[in-house]
Amino acid sequence: MSNQTRIDYRIRLGATIDCARFLLQQGLPFRGHDETEDSKNQGNFLELLQWLCNHNKDIEAVSLKNAPENLKLTAPDIQKNIVNCIAVEIINSIIQDIGDKLFSILIDELKDISSKEQMSIVLRYVDKGCVIERFVGIVHVTDTSSLSLKEAIDGFFSIHGLSMTSLHGQGYDGASNMQGEFNGLKTLILRENECAF
């Protein structure tokens, strides 16, 4: 690979990442209904990348129509990989911010469009006198039994280096149909850490 090819790739990748970061920061969808080249609206990601090309000749020279057919960096899988990388960095930053502080978890269950069970996790902690709540993810669970939810929490803690001994609070959606399972989950966590009331 020539030096110029590497430079072109970095410019193209940088533009792709910048578009993804902007859309994530604004909470906007990436995809459009019709992403073909003759579409009047290809979706936010491709339209934003085209806008960047129109306003930056260096990006235009190596992106979209001027990129090699197999290296445009616009495929949905590429977009998802970039989003996943950004999510990992954000969660790592949150975990680093928590450090050795005490924290609480807020849990709720939900189903995705295909009715698969999921559990949303929010970490709550105090930093410089301010209460901070950070959504850190959705974990797929096999079912909504208290044991399954506890295993998912243990797995999440293990992956992110969180300690159950630093957990000093639990919160669940009281109106949820999961209240019985959450009471069981609360008990399982309290057996492991009496301070996590």
Disulfide bonds with the S-S distance in Angstrom:
none
